[in-house]
Amino acid sequence: MTEAAIGKRLTFEEYLDYDDGTDTLYELVAGKLVAMPPESRLNSQISFFLALELAKVIPADCICHKDTELEVMGPRAQVRVPDLMVLSEDLAAVLGNRRGTITRDMPPPVLIVEVVSPGKANEERDYRYKRSEYAARGVSEYWIVNPPQANVTVLTLVAGLYEAAEYTGAMLIQSQFEALMLTADRVLSAGK
């Protein structure tokens, strides 16, 4: 496929075959390729810190850091590349050593973390669109780490919808991963 694919709507299969010869990372939103801009250093540090903390309490092969894409529900083909994902052991086994693509016929991840970049469009994408996509996909826990607002929102899936709890400052984050014992401040400062 060529650069012409950027302007047209792609199917999921066309997205999987797309290669423009660059290192550009794309998400597929309503069938359109959306180039992912480089993350800020702080955002990358936060998601990496969380990956390291999670590796203390779960097997490392269940952790995906900015390297695995997730097919989600939408009116057209949709693929997201979360900052951080935790896979169930079953999903890790199904995914194996193939391309890091979690398709709709695979179990959902058990946790997704998105670190919000500054800007209203980024907040709307993480709080609104991804929230509904991840809930529809059955992701049991979704964290939105928002450095500009200095908070961490933990969304827990209950009867198909997310219930939200917001954490700031020295508040201890409540999660299905109880052994983490992290405060919002510690997460937002990337453990410094």
VOGUSE-106967 format. One line per field, with one value per residue: residue in three letters; x, y, z of N, C-alpha, C, O, CB in turn. Coordinates in steps of 0.02 Angstrom, whole numbers, plus 32768, in hexadecimal, padded with zeros to 4 digits. Glycine has a CB too. Example, Ala and Ser with C-alpha at 12.3 -4.5 7.8 and 13.67 -1.06 7.14 Angstrom:
<sites>
type	[ALA,SER]
n_xx	[8294,8282]
n_yy	[7EE4,7F90]
n_zz	[8186,8162]
ca_xx	[8267,82AC]
ca_yy	[7F1F,7FCB]
ca_zz	[8186,8165]
c_xx	[8294,8285]
c_yy	[7F5B,8002]
c_zz	[8186,818A]
o_xx	[82C8,829E]
o_yy	[7F5A,8039]
o_zz	[81A7,8192]
cb_xx	[8235,82C0]
cb_yy	[7F20,7FE2]
cb_zz	[81C4,811E]
</sites>
This chain:
<sites>
type	[MET,THR,GLU,ALA,ALA,ILE,GLY,LYS,ARG,LEU,THR,PHE,GLU,GLU,TYR,LEU,ASP,TYR,ASP,ASP,GLY,THR,ASP,THR,LEU,TYR,GLU,LEU,VAL,ALA,GLY,LYS,LEU,VAL,ALA,MET,PRO,PRO,GLU,SER,ARG,LEU,ASN,SER,GLN,ILE,SER,PHE,PHE,LEU,ALA,LEU,GLU,LEU,ALA,LYS,VAL,ILE,PRO,ALA,ASP,CYS,ILE,CYS,HIS,LYS,ASP,THR,GLU,LEU,GLU,VAL,MET,GLY,PRO,ARG,ALA,GLN,VAL,ARG,VAL,PRO,ASP,LEU,MET,VAL,LEU,SER,GLU,ASP,LEU,ALA,ALA,VAL,LEU,GLY,ASN,ARG,ARG,GLY,THR,ILE,THR,ARG,ASP,MET,PRO,PRO,PRO,VAL,LEU,ILE,VAL,GLU,VAL,VAL,SER,PRO,GLY,LYS,ALA,ASN,GLU,GLU,ARG,ASP,TYR,ARG,TYR,LYS,ARG,SER,GLU,TYR,ALA,ALA,ARG,GLY,VAL,SER,GLU,TYR,TRP,ILE,VAL,ASN,PRO,PRO,GLN,ALA,ASN,VAL,THR,VAL,LEU,THR,LEU,VAL,ALA,GLY,LEU,TYR,GLU,ALA,ALA,GLU,TYR,THR,GLY,ALA,MET,LEU,ILE,GLN,SER,GLN,PHE,GLU,ALA,LEU,MET,LEU,THR,ALA,ASP,ARG,VAL,LEU,SER,ALA,GLY,LYS]
n_xx	[802A,8013,803E,7FC5,7F66,7F55,7EF5,7E7F,7DF7,7E1A,7E0E,7E14,7E6D,7EB5,7EF4,7F47,7F9F,7FDC,806B,80D5,815A,8199,81BE,814C,80C5,8020,7F73,7ED4,7E47,7DA0,7DB5,7E18,7EC4,7F21,7FA4,8010,804D,80F4,810E,810F,819F,8182,8104,812A,8184,812D,80D6,8134,816A,80F8,80EE,8162,8142,80D0,810D,8145,80DF,8098,80AB,812C,8118,8095,8086,8076,80C6,80A9,80AE,8054,7FC2,7F11,7E7C,7DE5,7D35,7CD1,7C80,7CBE,7D57,7DC2,7E53,7EB7,7F4B,7F7D,7FD1,7FFC,7FDF,7F94,7F92,7F28,7F5D,7F2D,7F12,7F94,7FCE,7F84,7FA6,8030,80C9,80AC,8080,8061,7FCE,7F31,7EA2,7DEE,7DBA,7E05,7E25,7E03,7E7B,7EAB,7EC8,7EDA,7F41,7F42,7F9F,7F7E,7F9A,7FC1,7F39,7E96,7E5B,7EA3,7E80,7DF6,7DF8,7E33,7DE0,7D5E,7D47,7DA2,7D80,7CFB,7D16,7D70,7D21,7CBA,7D06,7D20,7D84,7DBD,7DF3,7E23,7E98,7EAB,7F28,7F4C,7FB7,7FB3,7F3F,7F5E,7F30,7EF4,7E87,7E29,7DD2,7D58,7D12,7C69,7BDF,7BE4,7BFB,7C69,7C9A,7CD5,7D63,7DBC,7E63,7ED5,7F69,7FA7,7F53,7F2E,7F2D,7EA8,7E9B,7E86,7EFD,7F37,7FB1,8001,8003,800B,8012,7FBA,800F,808D,8083,806D,80E4,8138,8174,81DD]
n_yy	[7FC5,8075,8123,8159,8116,8158,81BB,8176,810A,807C,7FCA,7F56,7EEF,7F2B,7F8F,7F40,7F13,7F87,7FE8,8069,8076,80C0,80EA,8115,8111,80D8,80EE,80A6,80F7,80F9,80BE,810D,8137,8175,81D1,81B9,8230,8252,8229,828F,82A1,8292,824F,81D4,81A9,8198,812F,80CA,80BF,808D,8012,7FD3,7FCD,7F7A,7F06,7ED4,7E92,7E41,7DC7,7DF1,7DD8,7DF4,7E79,7F05,7F88,8010,7FC9,7F71,7F55,7F70,7F32,7F85,7FA4,7FFA,806D,8058,8008,7FFF,8020,8027,8061,804B,80A1,804D,7FA3,7F1C,7E73,7DE4,7D41,7CE1,7D2D,7D5A,7CE0,7CBC,7D25,7D13,7D09,7D4E,7DD5,7E6B,7E7D,7E8A,7E3D,7E45,7DC6,7D94,7D86,7E17,7E96,7EA4,7F19,7FC0,804C,80F6,8186,822B,82A5,8355,83C2,83DF,8388,8312,82F0,82DD,826E,820A,820A,81FF,81BB,814B,8117,80E6,808A,802F,7FFE,7FBF,7F5D,7F0F,7F24,7F16,7F75,801D,8099,8147,81B1,8251,82C7,8359,837D,834B,82CE,8224,81BA,812F,80B8,8041,7FB0,7F8F,7F31,7F49,7FD1,805B,8086,8112,8148,81C9,81FA,825B,82B4,8273,8208,815B,80EF,808B,7FEA,7F57,7F1B,7F0C,7F05,7F69,7FE8,8078,812B,81BA,8229,81EA,819F,8206,824B,81F3,819A,81DC]
n_zz	[8000,7FE6,8003,7FDD,8023,809A,808A,806E,80A6,8105,8110,819A,8179,8110,8159,81AA,8149,8121,80FD,8100,80F3,8155,8202,823B,82AB,82A5,82CF,82AD,8285,8274,81F9,81C1,81B1,8237,8263,82EB,8357,8397,8443,84D7,853F,85C9,85C6,858C,85EE,865B,8630,861E,869F,86E1,869F,86CE,8757,8754,8726,8797,87D6,877F,86F9,8686,85FE,85EA,85DC,8576,8529,84D3,845B,8426,83CB,83D0,8397,8391,83AE,8337,82C3,824B,8218,82A3,8300,838D,83E0,8473,84FD,8563,858A,85E3,85D3,85E2,861C,85C6,8551,8534,8514,84A1,844C,8443,83EA,8379,8307,8361,8373,83B1,838E,836F,8389,83EE,84A1,850C,8543,85F2,8631,85FE,85E5,85C6,85A6,85B0,8535,852B,84FD,84BC,845C,846F,84F3,84E0,848B,84DF,8553,8523,84A0,849F,8519,8506,849F,84DB,8543,84FA,84C3,852F,858E,862E,8687,867B,8676,867C,8671,869A,8685,866C,86B5,872F,8765,877D,8731,8753,8701,8715,86D5,86DE,86CA,863E,8631,865B,86FF,8754,87B2,87FB,8819,8876,88AB,8944,8947,894F,88C9,8898,8859,87F1,87FA,8883,88C8,8896,88DA,88C3,88C1,887E,886D,8867,87F1,8793,879B,8766,87BC,87F8]
ca_xx	[8000,803B,8027,7F7F,7F3C,7F48,7EB8,7E44,7DE3,7E36,7DF3,7E43,7EA0,7EE1,7F1D,7F7B,7FCF,7FF8,80B0,80EC,81A3,81B3,81B1,8110,8093,7FDD,7F36,7EA1,7E0B,7D6A,7DD1,7E4C,7F04,7F30,7FEA,8018,8088,8121,80F7,813C,81CC,815F,80D2,814E,819F,80F6,80BF,816B,816B,80C1,8100,8192,811E,80A7,8139,8153,80A6,807D,80DF,8140,80FE,8050,8089,8085,80D4,80AA,80C5,8020,7F85,7ED2,7E41,7DAC,7CF7,7CC3,7C56,7CEB,7D91,7DE1,7E8B,7ED9,7F8C,7F81,8013,800E,7FAA,7FA2,7F6E,7F1E,7F8A,7F0E,7F1E,7FDC,7FDB,7F66,7FCE,806F,8100,8095,8079,8040,7F8C,7EFB,7E66,7DAE,7DAC,7E30,7E0E,7E1A,7EAC,7E8B,7ED5,7EF8,7F53,7F50,7FB9,7F62,7FC5,7F9D,7F0D,7E50,7E4E,7EC0,7E55,7DB7,7E06,7E3E,7DA8,7D1D,7D47,7DC3,7D58,7CC4,7D32,7D8C,7CE9,7C9A,7D35,7D21,7DC0,7DA1,7E0C,7E41,7EB4,7EBC,7F58,7F48,7FE8,7F9E,7F0C,7F7B,7F05,7EF0,7E43,7E25,7D90,7D4D,7CD8,7C33,7BA4,7BED,7C0C,7C9E,7C91,7D14,7D7D,7DF3,7E96,7F03,7F96,7FBE,7F1F,7F43,7F04,7E87,7E9D,7E84,7F42,7F3D,7FF6,8025,800C,8023,7FEA,7FB6,804D,80C5,8079,8074,812B,815B,819A,8217]
ca_yy	[8000,80B1,815F,8166,80F5,8186,81E1,814C,80E0,8039,7F93,7F3E,7EC8,7F5B,7FAE,7F10,7F0E,7FC8,7FF7,80A2,8077,80EB,80D1,8137,80E6,80EE,80CF,80A7,8114,80F9,80AA,813C,8136,81B0,81CD,81C8,825B,823C,823A,82B8,8279,8282,821C,8194,8195,8180,80EC,809B,80B4,8060,7FD0,7FB7,7FBD,7F40,7ECC,7EBA,7E6C,7E14,7DB1,7E24,7DCA,7E0C,7EC2,7F22,7FCF,8035,7F9D,7F41,7F77,7F51,7F3F,7F98,7FAB,803C,806A,803E,7FE8,8027,8002,8054,804C,8069,80AC,8013,7F72,7EDE,7E3C,7DA8,7D0D,7CC2,7D58,7D58,7CA0,7CBF,7D55,7CF1,7D31,7D6A,7E1E,7E84,7E95,7E67,7E43,7E3F,7D81,7D84,7DA4,7E5C,7EA3,7EAF,7F5E,7FEE,808D,812B,81C3,8261,82DB,8395,83D5,83CA,834E,82D7,82DF,82C2,822B,81DA,8207,81F1,8188,810D,80FD,80BC,8053,7FFD,7FDF,7F92,7F26,7EE6,7F2F,7F1C,7FB0,804E,80D2,8183,81D8,8293,82F5,839F,8387,832E,829B,81E2,81A1,80E7,80A4,7FFA,7F99,7F72,7F26,7F65,8019,806C,80B0,8137,8161,81F6,81FC,8293,82BA,8238,81D3,8119,80D9,804A,7FC6,7F0F,7F09,7F28,7F06,7FA3,8019,80B7,8168,81E2,8250,81BF,818F,8243,825F,81B9,8178,8203]
ca_zz	[8000,7FDF,8027,7FCC,8056,80D1,807E,8064,80DF,8100,8138,81CC,8155,80ED,818D,81BE,8112,8110,810E,80D7,80F3,818A,8246,8254,82CA,8294,82E6,827A,82A3,8242,81B8,81A9,81D4,825F,827B,8332,8360,83CC,8487,8500,8569,8607,85B8,8583,862F,8685,861B,862A,86E8,86F2,8686,86FE,8796,8747,871E,87DA,87F1,874D,86CA,8656,85BB,85E7,85D9,8534,8530,8493,8425,8413,83B5,83E5,836D,83BA,8389,831C,8287,8218,8236,82D8,8322,83BC,83FA,84B6,851B,858C,8591,8606,85B5,860B,8607,858B,8517,8525,84F2,845E,8424,8436,83CD,833A,8306,839C,8362,83D4,8364,8393,839C,8427,84E0,8515,8578,8634,8644,85CE,8600,8596,85C4,8587,851E,8530,84C6,84C3,8431,848F,852C,84C7,8471,8515,8582,8504,846C,84B5,8551,84EC,8479,8508,8567,84CB,84B8,856B,85B7,8672,86AA,864E,869A,8656,8698,867C,86A3,866E,86E9,876C,8783,875F,8733,874A,86EB,8720,86AF,8705,86A0,85FB,8633,868A,873A,875A,87F1,87EC,884D,8873,88E4,8969,8949,8939,8891,88A1,8819,87F7,880B,88C7,88DF,887B,890F,88A6,88C8,8841,8868,8853,87AB,876B,879B,874B,87F1,8811]
c_xx	[802C,801F,7FDE,7F50,7F2B,7F07,7E78,7E33,7DFC,7E0C,7E27,7E7C,7ECF,7F0E,7F57,7FB2,7FF4,8040,80C7,8138,81C2,81A7,8173,80DF,804E,7FA9,7F06,7E60,7DD7,7D85,7E08,7E8B,7F0F,7F76,7FED,8056,80B5,8106,8128,8167,81A8,812C,80F3,816A,8168,80E1,80F6,8171,8134,80CF,8131,8171,80F2,80D0,814E,811C,8086,80B5,80EC,8124,80B4,804D,809D,808C,80DD,80BD,8090,7FE0,7F48,7E9A,7E06,7D6F,7CEE,7C98,7C7D,7D26,7DB3,7E19,7EAC,7F1C,7F95,7FC9,802B,7FD2,7FC3,7F74,7F60,7F50,7F6F,7F1B,7F67,7FED,7FC0,7F90,8012,80A4,80ED,8097,8050,7FFD,7F58,7EBB,7E27,7D9E,7DD8,7E12,7E26,7E54,7E88,7E96,7EF2,7F06,7F62,7F69,7FA6,7F98,7F9E,7F72,7EC8,7E40,7E69,7E97,7E14,7DC0,7E0C,7E02,7D67,7D20,7D66,7D9D,7D21,7CDF,7D4C,7D55,7CC7,7CC5,7D3B,7D5F,7DA9,7DB9,7E32,7E57,7EC0,7EE8,7F5D,7F78,7FD2,7F6A,7F23,7F4B,7F0B,7EA8,7E46,7DDC,7D8B,7D0D,7CA6,7BF6,7BA8,7BFC,7C43,7C84,7CD5,7D23,7DBA,7E22,7EC5,7F32,7FAC,7F89,7F3A,7F12,7EE9,7E82,7E94,7EC9,7F53,7F84,801D,8034,802A,7FF5,7FE9,7FF6,8087,80BF,8088,80BC,8157,818B,81D4,820D]
c_yy	[803F,80EA,816F,8148,8125,81AB,81B6,8125,8099,8007,7F80,7F18,7EF6,7F7F,7F80,7F0A,7F4F,7FD0,802F,80A8,80A4,80C9,80F2,8104,8103,80CA,80D2,80BE,811D,80EC,80D7,8135,8178,81A7,81E1,81F4,823F,8253,826A,828A,8264,824B,81D7,817C,8179,813A,80B8,808B,8083,8019,7FAE,7FA3,7F7F,7F01,7EAE,7E8C,7E3D,7DFE,7DE6,7E17,7DDD,7E58,7ED8,7F6D,7FEE,800A,7F6D,7F68,7F4D,7F64,7F4C,7F9F,7FF2,8035,8050,801F,8018,8000,8037,8036,806D,8073,806F,7FE5,7F38,7EA9,7E06,7D74,7CE9,7CEC,7D58,7D17,7CA0,7CED,7D37,7D20,7D4D,7DB6,7E33,7EA5,7E6A,7E73,7E36,7DF8,7D69,7DA1,7DED,7E60,7EAE,7EF6,7F83,802F,80BC,8168,81FC,8294,831C,83A2,83B7,838B,830E,82C0,82C0,827A,81F9,81D3,81F1,81B5,8146,80EE,80CF,8081,801C,7FDA,7FAC,7F54,7EF8,7EED,7F3F,7F59,7FDD,808A,810B,81AD,821C,82C3,833E,83AD,836B,82FC,8259,81CB,8156,80D6,8058,7FE5,7F75,7F6E,7F4A,7FAF,8025,8097,80CF,814A,818B,81FB,8237,828F,8278,8201,8192,8100,8092,8029,7F7C,7EF4,7F28,7F2F,7F43,7FD8,805B,80F1,818D,820A,8227,81AE,81CD,825D,8228,819B,819F,8218]
c_zz	[8000,800A,8017,7FFF,808F,80C7,8078,80A4,80D2,8127,816B,81AA,812F,811F,81A1,8189,8104,8128,80E1,80D7,8127,81CD,8264,826F,82BB,82BE,82AC,829B,826C,81FC,819E,81D3,81F8,827A,82C4,833B,8397,8410,84A7,852A,85A9,85FB,85B0,85C6,865C,8671,8626,8675,86FC,86D9,86B6,8740,878D,8741,8762,87F4,87BF,871E,8694,8610,85B4,85E1,8593,853C,84EB,8458,840C,8402,83C6,83B5,839B,838E,8371,82DE,824A,823D,8267,82F9,834E,83D0,843E,84CE,8541,8590,85BC,85E8,85EA,85F3,85CA,854C,8503,8500,84AB,8431,8413,841B,8388,833C,8342,838C,8386,83AC,838D,83AA,83D6,8467,84E6,8547,85BA,864C,8608,85F2,85C5,85BD,8596,8575,8524,84F3,84CD,8499,8450,84CB,8514,84AE,84AA,8544,8563,84D5,8484,84F0,8537,84C4,84A6,8531,8539,84BE,84F5,8596,85FE,8698,8679,8678,8668,8683,8676,869D,86A3,86A6,872D,878E,875C,8768,8726,873B,86F1,86FD,86DC,86D7,865D,85F8,8666,86C3,8748,87A2,87E1,8828,8840,88AF,8902,896E,892C,8903,889F,885C,8826,8807,884F,88DF,88C5,88B0,88F5,88B6,8885,8838,884E,8809,8781,8769,8780,877E,880E,8859]
o_xx	[8065,7FF0,7FBC,7F17,7EF9,7EE5,7E41,7E5D,7DF3,7DEA,7E61,7EB6,7F0C,7F49,7F90,7FEC,8024,8050,80CB,8153,81FF,8189,8166,80D1,8043,7FB1,7F0E,7E46,7DE0,7D6F,7E25,7E88,7F06,7F82,7FD0,808D,809E,80EC,8163,8153,81AE,8128,80DA,8168,8173,80DA,80E6,817B,8140,80BD,812A,8181,80F0,80BA,8165,8127,805C,80E9,80BE,8118,8098,8016,80CF,805E,8112,80D9,809E,7FCB,7F4B,7E8C,7DF7,7D74,7D01,7C8D,7C5F,7D27,7DC0,7E10,7EBA,7F24,7FB0,7FF7,8066,7F99,7FFE,7F37,7F87,7F6C,7F96,7F2C,7F77,8016,7FE1,7F9C,802B,80AB,8119,80AE,8020,7FF4,7F53,7EA2,7E2B,7D79,7DD1,7DEA,7E59,7E5D,7E4D,7E71,7F1D,7EDD,7F89,7F4B,7FBB,7FBD,7F61,7F84,7EC0,7E1C,7E49,7E8C,7DFD,7D96,7DEF,7DF3,7D3D,7CFF,7D48,7D9A,7D18,7CC2,7D40,7D5B,7CB8,7CAC,7D56,7D6E,7D86,7D97,7E5B,7E2E,7EDB,7ED1,7F70,7F66,7FDC,7F6B,7EFF,7F40,7F23,7E8E,7E62,7DAF,7DB4,7CD9,7CB7,7BDC,7B77,7C09,7C4B,7C5E,7D08,7CF6,7DE6,7E0C,7EDB,7F24,7FC1,7F92,7F5A,7ED6,7F0F,7E68,7E9B,7ED0,7F7A,7F93,8055,806B,805E,7FB8,8012,8011,80AF,80F1,80AD,80CF,8194,81C2,81FA,8239]
o_yy	[803D,80E0,818F,815F,811C,81BA,81D1,811F,807D,8018,7F96,7F21,7EE9,7F8B,7F96,7EFE,7F50,7FC0,8028,80DA,80AF,8094,80EB,80D1,813F,8090,80FB,809C,8143,810A,80C8,812F,81AD,817B,8213,81DF,8218,828A,826E,8251,822B,821C,81A6,8140,8148,810E,807F,8052,8056,7FE8,7F72,7F6F,7F54,7ECB,7E76,7E65,7E14,7E1F,7E05,7E47,7DD8,7E74,7EC1,7F8E,7FE8,8023,7F44,7F95,7F10,7F9F,7F24,7FA0,8022,7FFD,8035,801D,8052,7FC6,806E,7FF9,80A4,8051,805D,7FFB,7F26,7EB2,7DFD,7D7A,7CD4,7CD0,7D55,7D18,7C88,7CDC,7D3F,7D59,7D61,7DD3,7E11,7EE1,7E2E,7EAB,7E20,7DEF,7D30,7DD0,7DFE,7E33,7EBF,7F0E,7F69,8047,80AC,817A,81FE,82AC,831B,8390,837D,835F,82DA,8284,828E,824F,81C3,819B,81D3,8182,8111,80B1,8097,804B,7FE1,7F9E,7F74,7F1E,7EC2,7EC0,7F71,7F70,7FC5,80AA,8100,81C9,8220,82E5,8361,83E4,8372,82FF,8256,81C8,8140,80E4,8033,8005,7F42,7FA1,7F67,7FC9,7FFF,80C6,80AD,815A,8175,8200,8243,826C,824A,81D1,8192,80FC,8065,8046,7F65,7EBB,7F58,7F5C,7F4F,7FF3,8071,80E9,8180,820D,823E,81AF,81C8,827F,822C,8185,8185,8238]
o_zz	[8018,8030,8040,8006,80B1,80F8,807D,80D1,809C,8157,8168,81BC,812F,8110,81A7,8199,80DE,8162,80A4,80BE,8127,81D1,82A0,824F,82C4,82D0,827E,82C7,823D,81CB,8169,8210,81DB,82A4,82D8,8328,83C0,8416,8494,8536,85BF,8623,85CB,85D4,8680,869B,8637,8688,8724,86FB,86C4,875C,87B9,8755,8765,8821,87D2,871A,8679,85EB,857E,85E1,8578,8553,84CC,8427,83E0,8427,83CB,83AC,83C7,8351,8393,82C6,821B,827A,8257,830B,8336,83D1,8443,84B7,853F,8597,85BB,85E4,8618,85BD,859E,8518,84C8,84D1,847D,83F7,83DB,8433,8361,836D,8355,8395,837A,83A8,83C7,83DA,83ED,8464,84C8,8570,85BB,8677,85E4,861A,8599,85F0,855C,859F,8522,84BB,84E1,84B0,844B,84D4,8530,84B9,84A7,855A,8584,84E1,847E,84F6,8551,84C7,849A,853F,854E,84B0,84F1,85BE,8609,86C6,8652,8699,8632,86B5,863B,86CD,86D5,86C2,875F,87CA,8723,87A0,86F4,8762,86D7,8705,86FB,86C0,8645,85C2,8696,86B9,8749,87C9,87BC,8861,8808,88E0,88DE,8993,88F7,890F,88B0,882D,885F,8820,8852,8906,88DC,88B2,890F,88B8,8859,8800,8824,87E5,874F,873A,8782,876D,8837,8876]
cb_xx	[7FD0,803D,8053,7F70,7F5F,7F82,7EC0,7E4E,7D95,7E7E,7DDE,7E1F,7E7E,7EB7,7EF2,7F5D,7FAC,7FCC,80DF,80CC,81BB,8193,81ED,80EF,809F,7FCF,7F19,7E99,7E1C,7D45,7D9C,7E32,7F3E,7EFB,8018,801D,8072,8168,80F1,8115,820D,813C,80AB,8186,81C2,80BA,80AB,81AF,8162,8080,811F,81CA,80F3,807F,8178,815D,8073,8042,80CA,818C,8107,802A,80BB,804D,8113,80DB,8100,8013,7F88,7EC0,7E33,7DB9,7CBB,7D04,7C39,7D02,7DC4,7DAD,7EBF,7EAC,7FC7,7F5B,8012,8025,7F92,7F96,7F95,7ED4,7F96,7EC2,7F07,8006,7FBA,7F1D,7FD7,8066,813E,804E,8057,806B,7F80,7EF3,7E6A,7D76,7DB5,7E79,7E25,7DDF,7ED9,7EA7,7F06,7EC9,7F91,7F11,8007,7F29,7FDD,7FCE,7F2B,7E22,7E6D,7F08,7E47,7D9B,7E47,7E7B,7D9E,7D04,7D6B,7E0B,7D3A,7C95,7D6B,7DBF,7CB6,7C8B,7D7B,7D19,7DEC,7DB3,7E39,7E0F,7EF5,7E7B,7F9F,7F00,802A,7F80,7ECB,7F8C,7EBB,7F24,7E14,7E3E,7D81,7D4A,7CEF,7C23,7B64,7BB1,7BCD,7CD6,7C76,7D12,7D8F,7DD8,7EBE,7EDD,7F76,7FD3,7EE0,7F47,7F2D,7E41,7EDF,7E6B,7F74,7F17,8019,7FFE,8038,802A,8007,7F79,805F,80C7,8031,8047,8142,8182,81B3,8224]
cb_yy	[8000,80C7,819B,814A,80B7,81B7,8208,811C,80E1,8038,7F56,7F11,7E97,7F8E,7FBF,7ECB,7EF7,7FFF,7FB8,80E2,808C,8131,80DF,8161,80E0,80E2,80F2,8060,8159,813D,80A8,8185,8128,81BB,81FA,8187,82A3,8256,81FA,82EB,82A0,82C1,822D,819C,81D0,81B1,80EE,80B7,80F7,807A,7FD4,7FEA,7FF9,7F4B,7EDF,7EF4,7E9C,7E36,7D70,7E28,7D81,7DF6,7EDE,7F10,7FDB,806E,7F77,7F0D,7F85,7F67,7F03,7FD9,7F94,8062,80B0,8076,7FD1,803D,7FE3,8062,805F,803E,80E9,8029,7F58,7EE5,7E1E,7D8D,7CDA,7CBA,7DA0,7D5D,7C66,7CD9,7D97,7CB9,7D07,7D52,7E36,7EB6,7E95,7E80,7E11,7E57,7D54,7D9E,7D7A,7E88,7EE1,7E7D,7F62,7FFA,8088,813D,81C0,8284,82CF,83CE,83C1,8403,8359,82E5,831D,82EF,822C,81F0,824B,822E,81A0,811B,8136,80E7,806D,801D,8014,7FB6,7F41,7EA0,7F6A,7EDF,7F9D,8064,80BF,81AA,81B4,82AE,82EF,83B2,8365,8366,82B2,81AF,81C5,80C1,80BB,7FEA,7F6A,7F9C,7F3C,7F58,8044,8090,8088,8174,8127,823C,81B9,82D8,82E4,824D,81EA,80E7,80DA,8052,7FD4,7EF0,7F20,7EFE,7EC7,7FC2,7FFC,80AF,8196,8211,826F,817D,8177,8279,8273,81CC,813A,8242]
cb_zz	[803D,7F96,8014,7F86,8072,80D8,8041,8029,80E9,8119,810B,8200,8125,80C5,81CB,81CB,80D4,812F,8106,80F1,80B0,8187,8272,821D,8317,8249,8327,8259,82C6,8243,8187,81AA,81A3,8298,8250,835D,8371,83C1,84B2,852C,857A,8622,8579,8550,8652,8681,85D0,8610,870D,86D3,863F,870C,87AC,8706,86F7,880B,880A,8725,86A8,8652,85AB,8626,860D,8500,855B,8499,843C,844C,8369,842E,833C,83E1,83B3,830D,8278,81E4,8200,830C,82F1,83FA,83C8,84E8,8549,85D3,854C,8654,8579,8606,8640,8596,8526,8566,851A,8462,844C,8406,83C7,8329,82C4,83C0,8315,841F,8329,8367,8361,841C,851D,852C,8566,8667,8680,858F,862F,856B,85CF,85AE,84D4,853A,8485,84AE,83EC,84A5,8556,848F,8446,853D,85A2,84DE,842F,84CA,857B,84C0,844C,8537,857F,8489,84A5,8559,8599,8699,86E6,8615,86BF,863E,869D,8681,867E,862B,86D5,879E,8784,8781,8700,878A,86A1,876C,8675,8746,86C5,85D5,8644,8666,8779,872F,8824,87D8,8850,8872,8918,89AE,8921,8975,884F,88C2,87F4,87B6,87D3,88F8,88C9,8843,8946,885A,8901,8843,88AB,887D,879F,8787,87E1,870C,87D7,87E6]
</sites>
